[in-house]
Amino acid sequence: VQLQASGGGVVQAGGSLRLSCAASGSIFSISAMGWYRQAPGKQRELVAHITSDGRTNYADSVKGRFTISRDNAKNTANLQMNSLRPEDTAVYYCNVVYFGQTGLNNYWGQGTLVTVSS
């Protein structure tokens, strides 16, 4: 299984970025996809999560600013991030929960850095 994440970068406070994550490989079906982040000196935390039937869950700190969406046909998940704040600076990781040959699996992609300048 591979997760290809893209879209990180540097943006000024108040700006927007869009992260994309594409899953490929030996995947029978995807149960859920999500984005997590880890800031320097902090633990990894959930940012947003979406299930195969479209249910979403967001961290309180990003509600109203971030939107997660999925394209089930393409096994992709996107995170639209608006009104970015310096405290959103972190490495963002894509996660997928999927059914494969060995049953239910959980896989992490390599992170993409988001830097928000004040």
Residue, then its C-alpha position, 0 to 999 in steps of 0.5 A: v500500500q502506498l499513500q502519496a500526499s501533496g500540497g504542503g508548503v508555506v503560507q501567510a496567516g489567513g491564507s489557504l492550502r489544500l492537501s491531497c492524499a492518494a492511496s494505492g496498492s493492494i486495497f480491497s476497500i477503504s473504511a476511512m481516511g484522515w489527516y493528522r498533524q504533529a507540531p514540534g514538541k507535541q503529540r500527533e493529533l487528529v485534524a480531520h477524518i472521513t468514513s466511506d459513507g461520508r461521515t466526518n470528524y474534526a478537531d475543535s481547533v479546525k472546525g469551520r476552517f478545514t474541510i475534508s472530502r473523499d473521492n471513493a472512486k480514486n481512493t483519495a482524500n483532500l483537506q481544504m485548509n482556510s483561514l490558516r493560523p501560525e498554530d496550524t504549523a505542523v507536519y501533516y500525515c495522511n492515514v488510511v484504514y482499509f481492507g486488504q488481503t490480511g483483513l483490516n489494516n491501518y497505514w500512515g503516509q509520509g508527512t507533508l510540512v505546512t508552515v503558516s507565517s504570522 
